[in-house]
Amino acid sequence: MMMKRYKLEKDLGMGSEVGHSKNKELAKRSPALVAMNRKFRMIHVVSSLASLMSFGSLAMHSWYLSSKLNL
């Protein structure tokens, strides 16, 4: 996904300048980049939720294991 985005930005002439103003304008005008940003956002949300769920599961399992300790 990131390599496709990098190639598309390179083709559009983005990414070489510092700052967000020009990049935001170009990103809004390019339908391909808008679609790619939307897809990336969805993948990022799913990945973040999976990370939160695995952290919660790890915390619950740690709590369960600690309750089984006989000190």
PDB file of N, H, CA, C and O in Angstrom:
ATOM      1  N   MET A   1       0.825  -1.190   0.000  1.00  0.00           N
ATOM      2  CA  MET A   1       0.000   0.000   0.000  1.00  0.00           C
ATOM      3  C   MET A   1       0.872   1.258   0.000  1.00  0.00           C
ATOM      4  O   MET A   1       0.625   2.191  -0.764  1.00  0.00           O
ATOM      5  N   MET A   2       1.883   1.276   0.853  1.00  0.00           N
ATOM      6  H   MET A   2       2.083   0.518   1.474  1.00  0.00           H
ATOM      7  CA  MET A   2       2.722   2.471   0.955  1.00  0.00           C
ATOM      8  C   MET A   2       3.562   2.672  -0.310  1.00  0.00           C
ATOM      9  O   MET A   2       3.808   3.809  -0.711  1.00  0.00           O
ATOM     10  N   MET A   3       3.999   1.592  -0.932  1.00  0.00           N
ATOM     11  H   MET A   3       3.800   0.668  -0.606  1.00  0.00           H
ATOM     12  CA  MET A   3       4.786   1.736  -2.156  1.00  0.00           C
ATOM     13  C   MET A   3       3.924   2.291  -3.296  1.00  0.00           C
ATOM     14  O   MET A   3       4.395   3.095  -4.101  1.00  0.00           O
ATOM     15  N   LYS A   4       2.658   1.857  -3.357  1.00  0.00           N
ATOM     16  H   LYS A   4       2.276   1.205  -2.703  1.00  0.00           H
ATOM     17  CA  LYS A   4       1.744   2.398  -4.365  1.00  0.00           C
ATOM     18  C   LYS A   4       1.515   3.890  -4.127  1.00  0.00           C
ATOM     19  O   LYS A   4       1.499   4.691  -5.062  1.00  0.00           O
ATOM     20  N   ARG A   5       1.338   4.242  -2.855  1.00  0.00           N
ATOM     21  H   ARG A   5       1.351   3.592  -2.096  1.00  0.00           H
ATOM     22  CA  ARG A   5       1.125   5.654  -2.519  1.00  0.00           C
ATOM     23  C   ARG A   5       2.359   6.485  -2.862  1.00  0.00           C
ATOM     24  O   ARG A   5       2.246   7.582  -3.408  1.00  0.00           O
ATOM     25  N   TYR A   6       3.530   5.955  -2.539  1.00  0.00           N
ATOM     26  H   TYR A   6       3.622   5.064  -2.096  1.00  0.00           H
ATOM     27  CA  TYR A   6       4.779   6.661  -2.843  1.00  0.00           C
ATOM     28  C   TYR A   6       4.908   6.889  -4.345  1.00  0.00           C
ATOM     29  O   TYR A   6       5.286   7.977  -4.779  1.00  0.00           O
ATOM     30  N   LYS A   7       4.593   5.856  -5.145  1.00  0.00           N
ATOM     31  H   LYS A   7       4.286   4.972  -4.793  1.00  0.00           H
ATOM     32  CA  LYS A   7       4.684   5.981  -6.604  1.00  0.00           C
ATOM     33  C   LYS A   7       3.684   7.015  -7.119  1.00  0.00           C
ATOM     34  O   LYS A   7       4.023   7.825  -7.982  1.00  0.00           O
ATOM     35  N   LEU A   8       2.466   6.993  -6.602  1.00  0.00           N
ATOM     36  H   LEU A   8       2.191   6.335  -5.902  1.00  0.00           H
ATOM     37  CA  LEU A   8       1.449   7.951  -7.033  1.00  0.00           C
ATOM     38  C   LEU A   8       1.845   9.379  -6.660  1.00  0.00           C
ATOM     39  O   LEU A   8       1.686  10.297  -7.464  1.00  0.00           O
ATOM     40  N   GLU A   9       2.359   9.568  -5.448  1.00  0.00           N
ATOM     41  H   GLU A   9       2.489   8.821  -4.795  1.00  0.00           H
ATOM     42  CA  GLU A   9       2.802  10.906  -5.039  1.00  0.00           C
ATOM     43  C   GLU A   9       3.966  11.380  -5.892  1.00  0.00           C
ATOM     44  O   GLU A   9       4.049  12.559  -6.234  1.00  0.00           O
ATOM     45  N   LYS A  10       4.856  10.475  -6.232  1.00  0.00           N
ATOM     46  H   LYS A  10       4.788   9.517  -5.954  1.00  0.00           H
ATOM     47  CA  LYS A  10       5.995  10.830  -7.078  1.00  0.00           C
ATOM     48  C   LYS A  10       5.511  11.240  -8.467  1.00  0.00           C
ATOM     49  O   LYS A  10       6.023  12.198  -9.046  1.00  0.00           O
ATOM     50  N   ASP A  11       4.525  10.517  -9.002  1.00  0.00           N
ATOM     51  H   ASP A  11       4.109   9.739  -8.531  1.00  0.00           H
ATOM     52  CA  ASP A  11       3.966  10.862 -10.313  1.00  0.00           C
ATOM     53  C   ASP A  11       3.260  12.221 -10.290  1.00  0.00           C
ATOM     54  O   ASP A  11       3.273  12.950 -11.282  1.00  0.00           O
ATOM     55  N   LEU A  12       2.646  12.555  -9.154  1.00  0.00           N
ATOM     56  H   LEU A  12       2.635  11.963  -8.348  1.00  0.00           H
ATOM     57  CA  LEU A  12       1.947  13.839  -9.023  1.00  0.00           C
ATOM     58  C   LEU A  12       2.891  14.983  -8.667  1.00  0.00           C
ATOM     59  O   LEU A  12       2.492  16.147  -8.687  1.00  0.00           O
ATOM     60  N   GLY A  13       4.127  14.659  -8.345  1.00  0.00           N
ATOM     61  H   GLY A  13       4.451  13.713  -8.328  1.00  0.00           H
ATOM     62  CA  GLY A  13       5.095  15.689  -7.980  1.00  0.00           C
ATOM     63  C   GLY A  13       4.980  16.132  -6.536  1.00  0.00           C
ATOM     64  O   GLY A  13       5.355  17.254  -6.195  1.00  0.00           O
ATOM     65  N   MET A  14       4.470  15.267  -5.695  1.00  0.00           N
ATOM     66  H   MET A  14       4.165  14.356  -5.971  1.00  0.00           H
ATOM     67  CA  MET A  14       4.314  15.587  -4.280  1.00  0.00           C
ATOM     68  C   MET A  14       5.430  14.938  -3.474  1.00  0.00           C
ATOM     69  O   MET A  14       6.147  14.067  -3.967  1.00  0.00           O
ATOM     70  N   GLY A  15       5.565  15.378  -2.222  1.00  0.00           N
ATOM     71  H   GLY A  15       4.982  16.085  -1.821  1.00  0.00           H
ATOM     72  CA  GLY A  15       6.461  14.718  -1.293  1.00  0.00           C
ATOM     73  C   GLY A  15       7.864  15.264  -1.240  1.00  0.00           C
ATOM     74  O   GLY A  15       8.598  14.969  -0.297  1.00  0.00           O
ATOM     75  N   SER A  16       8.264  16.054  -2.224  1.00  0.00           N
ATOM     76  H   SER A  16       7.667  16.293  -2.990  1.00  0.00           H
ATOM     77  CA  SER A  16       9.630  16.578  -2.203  1.00  0.00           C
ATOM     78  C   SER A  16       9.728  17.895  -1.441  1.00  0.00           C
ATOM     79  O   SER A  16      10.815  18.276  -1.008  1.00  0.00           O
ATOM     80  N   GLU A  17       8.603  18.599  -1.270  1.00  0.00           N
ATOM     81  H   GLU A  17       7.719  18.289  -1.621  1.00  0.00           H
ATOM     82  CA  GLU A  17       8.626  19.875  -0.568  1.00  0.00           C
ATOM     83  C   GLU A  17       8.220  19.684   0.901  1.00  0.00           C
ATOM     84  O   GLU A  17       7.547  18.719   1.263  1.00  0.00           O
ATOM     85  N   VAL A  18       8.648  20.622   1.712  1.00  0.00           N
ATOM     86  H   VAL A  18       9.195  21.406   1.418  1.00  0.00           H
ATOM     87  CA  VAL A  18       8.349  20.582   3.137  1.00  0.00           C
ATOM     88  C   VAL A  18       7.087  21.388   3.392  1.00  0.00           C
ATOM     89  O   VAL A  18       6.907  22.461   2.817  1.00  0.00           O
ATOM     90  N   GLY A  19       6.220  20.882   4.243  1.00  0.00           N
ATOM     91  H   GLY A  19       6.366  20.010   4.710  1.00  0.00           H
ATOM     92  CA  GLY A  19       4.982  21.582   4.565  1.00  0.00           C
ATOM     93  C   GLY A  19       3.787  20.847   4.015  1.00  0.00           C
ATOM     94  O   GLY A  19       3.906  19.989   3.140  1.00  0.00           O
ATOM     95  N   HIS A  20       2.628  21.199   4.548  1.00  0.00           N
ATOM     96  H   HIS A  20       2.532  21.895   5.259  1.00  0.00           H
ATOM     97  CA  HIS A  20       1.419  20.482   4.174  1.00  0.00           C
ATOM     98  C   HIS A  20       0.527  21.236   3.203  1.00  0.00           C
ATOM     99  O   HIS A  20      -0.353  20.621   2.601  1.00  0.00           O
ATOM    100  N   SER A  21       0.709  22.524   3.023  1.00  0.00           N
ATOM    101  H   SER A  21       1.425  23.024   3.512  1.00  0.00           H
ATOM    102  CA  SER A  21      -0.252  23.317   2.255  1.00  0.00           C
ATOM    103  C   SER A  21      -0.354  22.848   0.806  1.00  0.00           C
ATOM    104  O   SER A  21      -1.461  22.629   0.315  1.00  0.00           O
ATOM    105  N   LYS A  22       0.761  22.691   0.118  1.00  0.00           N
ATOM    106  H   LYS A  22       1.660  22.868   0.517  1.00  0.00           H
ATOM    107  CA  LYS A  22       0.717  22.266  -1.280  1.00  0.00           C
ATOM    108  C   LYS A  22       0.269  20.814  -1.389  1.00  0.00           C
ATOM    109  O   LYS A  22      -0.493  20.463  -2.290  1.00  0.00           O
ATOM    110  N   ASN A  23       0.735  19.973  -0.480  1.00  0.00           N
ATOM    111  H   ASN A  23       1.354  20.258   0.252  1.00  0.00           H
ATOM    112  CA  ASN A  23       0.355  18.566  -0.511  1.00  0.00           C
ATOM    113  C   ASN A  23      -1.142  18.388  -0.303  1.00  0.00           C
ATOM    114  O   ASN A  23      -1.753  17.546  -0.961  1.00  0.00           O
ATOM    115  N   LYS A  24      -1.747  19.159   0.596  1.00  0.00           N
ATOM    116  H   LYS A  24      -1.251  19.843   1.131  1.00  0.00           H
ATOM    117  CA  LYS A  24      -3.181  19.045   0.841  1.00  0.00           C
ATOM    118  C   LYS A  24      -3.980  19.459  -0.384  1.00  0.00           C
ATOM    119  O   LYS A  24      -4.982  18.826  -0.717  1.00  0.00           O
ATOM    120  N   GLU A  25      -3.545  20.512  -1.053  1.00  0.00           N
ATOM    121  H   GLU A  25      -2.731  21.026  -0.783  1.00  0.00           H
ATOM    122  CA  GLU A  25      -4.253  20.970  -2.249  1.00  0.00           C
ATOM    123  C   GLU A  25      -4.194  19.914  -3.350  1.00  0.00           C
ATOM    124  O   GLU A  25      -5.207  19.618  -3.984  1.00  0.00           O
ATOM    125  N   LEU A  26      -3.021  19.353  -3.577  1.00  0.00           N
ATOM    126  H   LEU A  26      -2.198  19.593  -3.062  1.00  0.00           H
ATOM    127  CA  LEU A  26      -2.888  18.317  -4.599  1.00  0.00           C
ATOM    128  C   LEU A  26      -3.647  17.056  -4.219  1.00  0.00           C
ATOM    129  O   LEU A  26      -4.237  16.403  -5.080  1.00  0.00           O
ATOM    130  N   ALA A  27      -3.637  16.714  -2.951  1.00  0.00           N
ATOM    131  H   ALA A  27      -3.159  17.245  -2.252  1.00  0.00           H
ATOM    132  CA  ALA A  27      -4.330  15.505  -2.502  1.00  0.00           C
ATOM    133  C   ALA A  27      -5.835  15.623  -2.696  1.00  0.00           C
ATOM    134  O   ALA A  27      -6.497  14.629  -2.991  1.00  0.00           O
ATOM    135  N   LYS A  28      -6.382  16.817  -2.535  1.00  0.00           N
ATOM    136  H   LYS A  28      -5.843  17.625  -2.295  1.00  0.00           H
ATOM    137  CA  LYS A  28      -7.819  17.008  -2.717  1.00  0.00           C
ATOM    138  C   LYS A  28      -8.211  16.974  -4.187  1.00  0.00           C
ATOM    139  O   LYS A  28      -9.336  16.599  -4.516  1.00  0.00           O
ATOM    140  N   ARG A  29      -7.301  17.361  -5.075  1.00  0.00           N
ATOM    141  H   ARG A  29      -6.387  17.666  -4.807  1.00  0.00           H
ATOM    142  CA  ARG A  29      -7.619  17.416  -6.506  1.00  0.00           C
ATOM    143  C   ARG A  29      -7.451  16.082  -7.204  1.00  0.00           C
ATOM    144  O   ARG A  29      -8.036  15.873  -8.266  1.00  0.00           O
ATOM    145  N   SER A  30      -6.678  15.181  -6.645  1.00  0.00           N
ATOM    146  H   SER A  30      -6.202  15.351  -5.782  1.00  0.00           H
ATOM    147  CA  SER A  30      -6.412  13.904  -7.294  1.00  0.00           C
ATOM    148  C   SER A  30      -7.387  12.837  -6.789  1.00  0.00           C
ATOM    149  O   SER A  30      -7.317  12.446  -5.624  1.00  0.00           O
ATOM    150  N   PRO A  31      -8.301  12.356  -7.652  1.00  0.00           N
ATOM    151  CA  PRO A  31      -9.255  11.334  -7.204  1.00  0.00           C
ATOM    152  C   PRO A  31      -8.569  10.017  -6.828  1.00  0.00           C
ATOM    153  O   PRO A  31      -9.038   9.304  -5.941  1.00  0.00           O
ATOM    154  N   ALA A  32      -7.473   9.698  -7.494  1.00  0.00           N
ATOM    155  H   ALA A  32      -7.093  10.277  -8.215  1.00  0.00           H
ATOM    156  CA  ALA A  32      -6.761   8.457  -7.166  1.00  0.00           C
ATOM    157  C   ALA A  32      -6.151   8.543  -5.772  1.00  0.00           C
ATOM    158  O   ALA A  32      -6.179   7.571  -5.016  1.00  0.00           O
ATOM    159  N   LEU A  33      -5.602   9.700  -5.433  1.00  0.00           N
ATOM    160  H   LEU A  33      -5.579  10.489  -6.047  1.00  0.00           H
ATOM    161  CA  LEU A  33      -4.997   9.870  -4.115  1.00  0.00           C
ATOM    162  C   LEU A  33      -6.065   9.941  -3.027  1.00  0.00           C
ATOM    163  O   LEU A  33      -5.844   9.465  -1.913  1.00  0.00           O
ATOM    164  N   VAL A  34      -7.208  10.525  -3.334  1.00  0.00           N
ATOM    165  H   VAL A  34      -7.387  10.912  -4.238  1.00  0.00           H
ATOM    166  CA  VAL A  34      -8.314  10.563  -2.371  1.00  0.00           C
ATOM    167  C   VAL A  34      -8.780   9.141  -2.066  1.00  0.00           C
ATOM    168  O   VAL A  34      -9.004   8.794  -0.907  1.00  0.00           O
ATOM    169  N   ALA A  35      -8.924   8.322  -3.105  1.00  0.00           N
ATOM    170  H   ALA A  35      -8.741   8.604  -4.047  1.00  0.00           H
ATOM    171  CA  ALA A  35      -9.337   6.928  -2.906  1.00  0.00           C
ATOM    172  C   ALA A  35      -8.283   6.158  -2.117  1.00  0.00           C
ATOM    173  O   ALA A  35      -8.620   5.356  -1.245  1.00  0.00           O
ATOM    174  N   MET A  36      -7.017   6.397  -2.418  1.00  0.00           N
ATOM    175  H   MET A  36      -6.743   7.048  -3.126  1.00  0.00           H
ATOM    176  CA  MET A  36      -5.949   5.707  -1.706  1.00  0.00           C
ATOM    177  C   MET A  36      -5.906   6.139  -0.241  1.00  0.00           C
ATOM    178  O   MET A  36      -5.683   5.309   0.641  1.00  0.00           O
ATOM    179  N   ASN A  37      -6.116   7.429   0.027  1.00  0.00           N
ATOM    180  H   ASN A  37      -6.297   8.104  -0.688  1.00  0.00           H
ATOM    181  CA  ASN A  37      -6.155   7.911   1.412  1.00  0.00           C
ATOM    182  C   ASN A  37      -7.308   7.275   2.181  1.00  0.00           C
ATOM    183  O   ASN A  37      -7.157   6.915   3.348  1.00  0.00           O
ATOM    184  N   ARG A  38      -8.454   7.138   1.530  1.00  0.00           N
ATOM    185  H   ARG A  38      -8.577   7.430   0.581  1.00  0.00           H
ATOM    186  CA  ARG A  38      -9.613   6.518   2.170  1.00  0.00           C
ATOM    187  C   ARG A  38      -9.321   5.056   2.513  1.00  0.00           C
ATOM    188  O   ARG A  38      -9.647   4.590   3.604  1.00  0.00           O
ATOM    189  N   LYS A  39      -8.705   4.339   1.570  1.00  0.00           N
ATOM    190  H   LYS A  39      -8.440   4.718   0.684  1.00  0.00           H
ATOM    191  CA  LYS A  39      -8.374   2.932   1.806  1.00  0.00           C
ATOM    192  C   LYS A  39      -7.326   2.811   2.917  1.00  0.00           C
ATOM    193  O   LYS A  39      -7.430   1.937   3.778  1.00  0.00           O
ATOM    194  N   PHE A  40      -6.319   3.687   2.894  1.00  0.00           N
ATOM    195  H   PHE A  40      -6.235   4.397   2.194  1.00  0.00           H
ATOM    196  CA  PHE A  40      -5.292   3.665   3.930  1.00  0.00           C
ATOM    197  C   PHE A  40      -5.900   3.948   5.297  1.00  0.00           C
ATOM    198  O   PHE A  40      -5.536   3.313   6.286  1.00  0.00           O
ATOM    199  N   ARG A  41      -6.829   4.904   5.353  1.00  0.00           N
ATOM    200  H   ARG A  41      -7.125   5.421   4.550  1.00  0.00           H
ATOM    201  CA  ARG A  41      -7.482   5.244   6.619  1.00  0.00           C
ATOM    202  C   ARG A  41      -8.230   4.038   7.174  1.00  0.00           C
ATOM    203  O   ARG A  41      -8.180   3.777   8.376  1.00  0.00           O
ATOM    204  N   MET A  42      -8.924   3.300   6.306  1.00  0.00           N
ATOM    205  H   MET A  42      -8.965   3.512   5.329  1.00  0.00           H
ATOM    206  CA  MET A  42      -9.671   2.123   6.748  1.00  0.00           C
ATOM    207  C   MET A  42      -8.720   1.042   7.262  1.00  0.00           C
ATOM    208  O   MET A  42      -8.977   0.431   8.299  1.00  0.00           O
ATOM    209  N   ILE A  43      -7.630   0.808   6.542  1.00  0.00           N
ATOM    210  H   ILE A  43      -7.421   1.305   5.700  1.00  0.00           H
ATOM    211  CA  ILE A  43      -6.649  -0.182   6.982  1.00  0.00           C
ATOM    212  C   ILE A  43      -6.045   0.235   8.319  1.00  0.00           C
ATOM    213  O   ILE A  43      -5.833  -0.606   9.193  1.00  0.00           O
ATOM    214  N   HIS A  44      -5.771   1.514   8.482  1.00  0.00           N
ATOM    215  H   HIS A  44      -5.944   2.197   7.772  1.00  0.00           H
ATOM    216  CA  HIS A  44      -5.187   2.014   9.726  1.00  0.00           C
ATOM    217  C   HIS A  44      -6.154   1.844  10.898  1.00  0.00           C
ATOM    218  O   HIS A  44      -5.738   1.474  11.996  1.00  0.00           O
ATOM    219  N   VAL A  45      -7.435   2.111  10.674  1.00  0.00           N
ATOM    220  H   VAL A  45      -7.773   2.411   9.783  1.00  0.00           H
ATOM    221  CA  VAL A  45      -8.441   1.954  11.727  1.00  0.00           C
ATOM    222  C   VAL A  45      -8.540   0.494  12.151  1.00  0.00           C
ATOM    223  O   VAL A  45      -8.566   0.193  13.344  1.00  0.00           O
ATOM    224  N   VAL A  46      -8.597  -0.412  11.179  1.00  0.00           N
ATOM    225  H   VAL A  46      -8.577  -0.167  10.210  1.00  0.00           H
ATOM    226  CA  VAL A  46      -8.692  -1.840  11.492  1.00  0.00           C
ATOM    227  C   VAL A  46      -7.452  -2.300  12.256  1.00  0.00           C
ATOM    228  O   VAL A  46      -7.561  -3.051  13.225  1.00  0.00           O
ATOM    229  N   SER A  47      -6.290  -1.856  11.829  1.00  0.00           N
ATOM    230  H   SER A  47      -6.202  -1.245  11.042  1.00  0.00           H
ATOM    231  CA  SER A  47      -5.050  -2.220  12.507  1.00  0.00           C
ATOM    232  C   SER A  47      -5.021  -1.683  13.938  1.00  0.00           C
ATOM    233  O   SER A  47      -4.598  -2.386  14.856  1.00  0.00           O
ATOM    234  N   SER A  48      -5.463  -0.461  14.128  1.00  0.00           N
ATOM    235  H   SER A  48      -5.806   0.110  13.382  1.00  0.00           H
ATOM    236  CA  SER A  48      -5.491   0.122  15.475  1.00  0.00           C
ATOM    237  C   SER A  48      -6.464  -0.626  16.382  1.00  0.00           C
ATOM    238  O   SER A  48      -6.158  -0.886  17.546  1.00  0.00           O
ATOM    239  N   LEU A  49      -7.624  -0.969  15.854  1.00  0.00           N
ATOM    240  H   LEU A  49      -7.873  -0.758  14.908  1.00  0.00           H
ATOM    241  CA  LEU A  49      -8.592  -1.726  16.649  1.00  0.00           C
ATOM    242  C   LEU A  49      -8.061  -3.106  17.004  1.00  0.00           C
ATOM    243  O   LEU A  49      -8.267  -3.581  18.121  1.00  0.00           O
ATOM    244  N   ALA A  50      -7.381  -3.753  16.067  1.00  0.00           N
ATOM    245  H   ALA A  50      -7.214  -3.367  15.159  1.00  0.00           H
ATOM    246  CA  ALA A  50      -6.790  -5.062  16.352  1.00  0.00           C
ATOM    247  C   ALA A  50      -5.729  -4.950  17.441  1.00  0.00           C
ATOM    248  O   ALA A  50      -5.632  -5.819  18.307  1.00  0.00           O
ATOM    249  N   SER A  51      -4.943  -3.896  17.401  1.00  0.00           N
ATOM    250  H   SER A  51      -5.021  -3.189  16.698  1.00  0.00           H
ATOM    251  CA  SER A  51      -3.926  -3.686  18.438  1.00  0.00           C
ATOM    252  C   SER A  51      -4.572  -3.463  19.803  1.00  0.00           C
ATOM    253  O   SER A  51      -4.115  -4.013  20.805  1.00  0.00           O
ATOM    254  N   LEU A  52      -5.625  -2.664  19.844  1.00  0.00           N
ATOM    255  H   LEU A  52      -5.997  -2.217  19.030  1.00  0.00           H
ATOM    256  CA  LEU A  52      -6.319  -2.423  21.110  1.00  0.00           C
ATOM    257  C   LEU A  52      -6.958  -3.694  21.653  1.00  0.00           C
ATOM    258  O   LEU A  52      -6.917  -3.953  22.856  1.00  0.00           O
ATOM    259  N   MET A  53      -7.548  -4.486  20.761  1.00  0.00           N
ATOM    260  H   MET A  53      -7.582  -4.276  19.784  1.00  0.00           H
ATOM    261  CA  MET A  53      -8.170  -5.732  21.192  1.00  0.00           C
ATOM    262  C   MET A  53      -7.127  -6.711  21.720  1.00  0.00           C
ATOM    263  O   MET A  53      -7.367  -7.382  22.724  1.00  0.00           O
ATOM    264  N   SER A  54      -5.980  -6.802  21.062  1.00  0.00           N
ATOM    265  H   SER A  54      -5.786  -6.257  20.247  1.00  0.00           H
ATOM    266  CA  SER A  54      -4.964  -7.729  21.550  1.00  0.00           C
ATOM    267  C   SER A  54      -4.370  -7.233  22.865  1.00  0.00           C
ATOM    268  O   SER A  54      -4.032  -8.050  23.721  1.00  0.00           O
ATOM    269  N   PHE A  55      -4.233  -5.923  23.053  1.00  0.00           N
ATOM    270  H   PHE A  55      -4.508  -5.259  22.358  1.00  0.00           H
ATOM    271  CA  PHE A  55      -3.768  -5.397  24.336  1.00  0.00           C
ATOM    272  C   PHE A  55      -4.773  -5.711  25.439  1.00  0.00           C
ATOM    273  O   PHE A  55      -4.388  -6.123  26.533  1.00  0.00           O
ATOM    274  N   GLY A  56      -6.054  -5.517  25.156  1.00  0.00           N
ATOM    275  H   GLY A  56      -6.367  -5.182  24.267  1.00  0.00           H
ATOM    276  CA  GLY A  56      -7.093  -5.835  26.141  1.00  0.00           C
ATOM    277  C   GLY A  56      -7.115  -7.313  26.482  1.00  0.00           C
ATOM    278  O   GLY A  56      -7.265  -7.683  27.647  1.00  0.00           O
ATOM    279  N   SER A  57      -6.965  -8.159  25.475  1.00  0.00           N
ATOM    280  H   SER A  57      -6.843  -7.858  24.529  1.00  0.00           H
ATOM    281  CA  SER A  57      -6.930  -9.601  25.708  1.00  0.00           C
ATOM    282  C   SER A  57      -5.724  -9.987  26.543  1.00  0.00           C
ATOM    283  O   SER A  57      -5.832 -10.823  27.441  1.00  0.00           O
ATOM    284  N   LEU A  58      -4.582  -9.393  26.260  1.00  0.00           N
ATOM    285  H   LEU A  58      -4.493  -8.714  25.531  1.00  0.00           H
ATOM    286  CA  LEU A  58      -3.379  -9.661  27.043  1.00  0.00           C
ATOM    287  C   LEU A  58      -3.568  -9.226  28.495  1.00  0.00           C
ATOM    288  O   LEU A  58      -3.155  -9.935  29.412  1.00  0.00           O
ATOM    289  N   ALA A  59      -4.183  -8.073  28.707  1.00  0.00           N
ATOM    290  H   ALA A  59      -4.518  -7.497  27.962  1.00  0.00           H
ATOM    291  CA  ALA A  59      -4.427  -7.594  30.068  1.00  0.00           C
ATOM    292  C   ALA A  59      -5.378  -8.528  30.814  1.00  0.00           C
ATOM    293  O   ALA A  59      -5.144  -8.847  31.979  1.00  0.00           O
ATOM    294  N   MET A  60      -6.453  -8.970  30.149  1.00  0.00           N
ATOM    295  H   MET A  60      -6.643  -8.711  29.202  1.00  0.00           H
ATOM    296  CA  MET A  60      -7.399  -9.887  30.787  1.00  0.00           C
ATOM    297  C   MET A  60      -6.741 -11.222  31.103  1.00  0.00           C
ATOM    298  O   MET A  60      -6.963 -11.781  32.177  1.00  0.00           O
ATOM    299  N   HIS A  61      -5.944 -11.734  30.191  1.00  0.00           N
ATOM    300  H   HIS A  61      -5.764 -11.279  29.319  1.00  0.00           H
ATOM    301  CA  HIS A  61      -5.271 -13.013  30.420  1.00  0.00           C
ATOM    302  C   HIS A  61      -4.243 -12.884  31.547  1.00  0.00           C
ATOM    303  O   HIS A  61      -4.098 -13.798  32.358  1.00  0.00           O
ATOM    304  N   SER A  62      -3.538 -11.769  31.601  1.00  0.00           N
ATOM    305  H   SER A  62      -3.656 -11.026  30.942  1.00  0.00           H
ATOM    306  CA  SER A  62      -2.583 -11.539  32.693  1.00  0.00           C
ATOM    307  C   SER A  62      -3.308 -11.481  34.034  1.00  0.00           C
ATOM    308  O   SER A  62      -2.821 -12.017  35.029  1.00  0.00           O
ATOM    309  N   TRP A  63      -4.465 -10.832  34.060  1.00  0.00           N
ATOM    310  H   TRP A  63      -4.860 -10.396  33.251  1.00  0.00           H
ATOM    311  CA  TRP A  63      -5.265 -10.756  35.275  1.00  0.00           C
ATOM    312  C   TRP A  63      -5.691 -12.159  35.706  1.00  0.00           C
ATOM    313  O   TRP A  63      -5.618 -12.503  36.886  1.00  0.00           O
ATOM    314  N   TYR A  64      -6.136 -12.962  34.741  1.00  0.00           N
ATOM    315  H   TYR A  64      -6.196 -12.682  33.783  1.00  0.00           H
ATOM    316  CA  TYR A  64      -6.555 -14.337  35.030  1.00  0.00           C
ATOM    317  C   TYR A  64      -5.389 -15.158  35.578  1.00  0.00           C
ATOM    318  O   TYR A  64      -5.533 -15.855  36.582  1.00  0.00           O
ATOM    319  N   LEU A  65      -4.241 -15.073  34.922  1.00  0.00           N
ATOM    320  H   LEU A  65      -4.124 -14.506  34.107  1.00  0.00           H
ATOM    321  CA  LEU A  65      -3.081 -15.839  35.382  1.00  0.00           C
ATOM    322  C   LEU A  65      -2.615 -15.381  36.761  1.00  0.00           C
ATOM    323  O   LEU A  65      -2.219 -16.202  37.587  1.00  0.00           O
ATOM    324  N   SER A  66      -2.661 -14.090  37.008  1.00  0.00           N
ATOM    325  H   SER A  66      -2.983 -13.423  36.337  1.00  0.00           H
ATOM    326  CA  SER A  66      -2.221 -13.600  38.320  1.00  0.00           C
ATOM    327  C   SER A  66      -3.179 -14.037  39.426  1.00  0.00           C
ATOM    328  O   SER A  66      -2.766 -14.182  40.577  1.00  0.00           O
ATOM    329  N   SER A  67      -4.444 -14.246  39.095  1.00  0.00           N
ATOM    330  H   SER A  67      -4.780 -14.128  38.160  1.00  0.00           H
ATOM    331  CA  SER A  67      -5.390 -14.711  40.114  1.00  0.00           C
ATOM    332  C   SER A  67      -5.146 -16.173  40.475  1.00  0.00           C
ATOM    333  O   SER A  67      -5.583 -16.622  41.535  1.00  0.00           O
ATOM    334  N   LYS A  68      -4.467 -16.915  39.629  1.00  0.00           N
ATOM    335  H   LYS A  68      -4.112 -16.551  38.768  1.00  0.00           H
ATOM    336  CA  LYS A  68      -4.182 -18.330  39.878  1.00  0.00           C
ATOM    337  C   LYS A  68      -2.903 -18.547  40.678  1.00  0.00           C
ATOM    338  O   LYS A  68      -2.606 -19.676  41.068  1.00  0.00           O
ATOM    339  N   LEU A  69      -2.140 -17.479  40.929  1.00  0.00           N
ATOM    340  H   LEU A  69      -2.382 -16.562  40.613  1.00  0.00           H
ATOM    341  CA  LEU A  69      -0.898 -17.619  41.685  1.00  0.00           C
ATOM    342  C   LEU A  69      -1.193 -17.929  43.148  1.00  0.00           C
ATOM    343  O   LEU A  69      -2.091 -17.346  43.754  1.00  0.00           O
ATOM    344  N   ASN A  70      -0.431 -18.842  43.693  1.00  0.00           N
ATOM    345  H   ASN A  70       0.299 -19.316  43.201  1.00  0.00           H
ATOM    346  CA  ASN A  70      -0.519 -19.154  45.121  1.00  0.00           C
ATOM    347  C   ASN A  70       0.747 -18.662  45.792  1.00  0.00           C
ATOM    348  O   ASN A  70       1.808 -19.275  45.675  1.00  0.00           O
ATOM    349  N   LEU A  71       0.624 -17.569  46.482  1.00  0.00           N
ATOM    350  H   LEU A  71      -0.238 -17.071  46.576  1.00  0.00           H
ATOM    351  CA  LEU A  71       1.809 -17.016  47.145  1.00  0.00           C
ATOM    352  C   LEU A  71       1.827 -17.369  48.596  1.00  0.00           C
ATOM    353  O   LEU A  71       2.752 -16.987  49.313  1.00  0.00           O
TER     354      LEU A  71
END
